[in-house]
């Protein structure tokens, strides 16, 4: 399958942490809920778009074989710092149109150096409806 023309990379920890909904009590559950919302979102995105969601730390437990999945959505489990993994995903992509969803200023600067655009978690929450 050819890579989509637009790639949206989601800093899951940053997006989950953008709302005070008790996520800190169950990081894996919060990540699983976000994955479900993102899987639904892929059905509304143009077919030329794909999502890559980066999970780190305790949130990686959301991936156990029963997590929500969708065509054009990839979940990457960070072996080290999630921000470093996001930069690696952006740097390795052959897609010219990359948007990274994060409010982290340092991460924004790092991915913008690789040509990615950035938007905050509010943008993604608006897309989720």
N, C-alpha and C positions, 0 to 999 in steps of 0.2 A: 504494500500500500504506500503510495506517495505521501510524503509529509504534507500536512495541511498548509495553506498559505498564511494563515494567522495562528500564532501560538500564544496562548494566555498561560502564564506561569503563576501559580498561586502559592504565596507564602502562607501556608495553612496556619502556622502558629500565630502569625500576625493577624490574620483575618479572624480566627477564633477568639483571640485575645482582645479584639476591638469592641466586643460587647460584654458587659458584666452580667452574664446569664448563668453563672455558676460553673463555667467550663473547668475551672481549676480543681473542682471536686472529682471530675472524671474526664481527663484529657482524651483518652481513647474514645469515649462516648461522644465528646464534642467533635472530635475529628470525624467520626463515623457519620454524625448528623451533617457536617459540612460536605462530606463526600456524597451523601444522598442528595443534598441540594444541588451540588455541582453536576451530578449525573443527570438530574432533571434539566438543568440549564443546558446541557449539551444538546438536548432535543430541540431547543429553541434557537441555538446558534446556527449561523450558516454552515453548510457542510464543508466549507473551506477553513473552518476554525477547529482548533483542538485545544484541550486543556491538559496541563501538567500540574499536578498537585504535589508539593513537597512536604512530607511529614517528618518530624524529628522527635527525638526523646520519647516520652511516654505515649505520645499520640500515635506512634508507629504500631502500637498494639491494636489499633483499629483495623489493621490489615491482617486478617486471620483466615482468609479464604471465603468468608461470608459477607465481606464488605460490599457496599454498593459499587457497581461498575457501570460503564457506559462506553459505547464506541466513541472514539476520539477523546477519551479521558485516560490519562496515564497517571499512576501514583508512583512517586519515587520516594523511597525510604532513605533518608540521609544517614550515611555511615558516620558522619562527623557533623560539624555545624551545619544547620539548615541553610544559612545564608551562603556558605561556601558551595553547597550543593546547588542552590538556585543559580549562582554565578556559573557553575559548571554546565548546567542545563542550557543556559542562555548562550554561553560560548560555544557549545557543541552543536547548537541548532543550525540547520541550513535554511531556516525560514527567515526572510527579511523583516517580516512584520511580527514583532514580539512585544507583548505587553506583560509586565510583571506587576502583580497585585501585592503591594506592601506599603506600609506607612514608615518603614525603617529607613531613615535618611541615608545612613551609610550604605545599606544595600541598594537603595535607589541609585546612588552615585556609582556603585560598582557595576550594576547591570547597564546603566546608561552609557558607560564607557565601552560596552560591547554593542551599542546601537539599539538597545531595548528602550521602549517607552515605559513609563510607570504610572500607575494609578493607585489610589488608596483603597482600603477595604470598603469604604462607603460606596464607591463605584460598583464593586462586586455585589454588595448587598442590594443595591438598586437593580442590578441585573437579575438577581435571584427572585426579586419581587416580594 
